[in-house]
Amino acid sequence: MTHPEQMSLFDLAPELPAPESLVPAPGHPPVTAPPLPSNFNPDLIPTSAAIPIPPGTYPDLPTLTAHCHQCQRCDLAATRTHVVVDRGHPQADIMIIGEGPGQNEDETGLPFVGKAGQLLEKILESVQLNSERDVYICNVVKCRPPGNRVPTPEEVAACRPYLLEQIRLVDPKIILLTGATAVRGVTGNKEGITKIRGQWLHWEGRLCMPIFHPAYLLRNPSREKGSPKWLMWQDIQTVRAKLDELRQDAD
Ligand code: URA
């Protein structure tokens, strides 16, 4: 199926700037939407979720980012302050997918910069993973659901083409799915996170691991053996070991 009205967007790609959203974690100034190229035509944006965004639509992350900043595919566009596309390394070996932006993320335009994000940074650091070098971070939905509610299936579906394009363009060795909404939003698996966390899952030829959402760990601070935090520690070590193995295989 061809979509000439969208395909002509590709002509804009060479004029787009570097992805301003790919900047390091907390403490950074708010992200500004990338400036639009002079030949940008807003009529070419698929404003309705009924208009598909097929795989291969975006030649690169900057084009996808510019498009997301104009997106009106679901009701979340009406209440957002910033579209939250990503942070981290665009060719990272590990991609971390969360549920959706919270208040801090909506204000800054960067994913996982609030308390949950700070804990995520600590978890990564504990196994010498660096969020600027080793990981690319994004969410199932790119705009904040009001009151931090769980995004609706319609919102997830409207945003999913962007996520699938991010996965294709970053092409990570490992995908970490934080919490049940991320697992469901990516793989369709509806099982509870407590049941499936820590187990490798093969989806579309990609290696994924469901892990607890850091916000859940903030609500469950015990470090005792068997606690959510303790389990997260096991899981991130499993991920680190697998990454080392995959990097060795690639050498
Ligand atoms: N929780 C998420 O799932 N994503 C964020 O970006 C922040 C908090």
Residues whose N, C-alpha, C, O or C-beta is under 5 A from the ligand:
A	BS01	URA	G98 E99 G100 P101 G102 E105 P111 F112 A116 N139
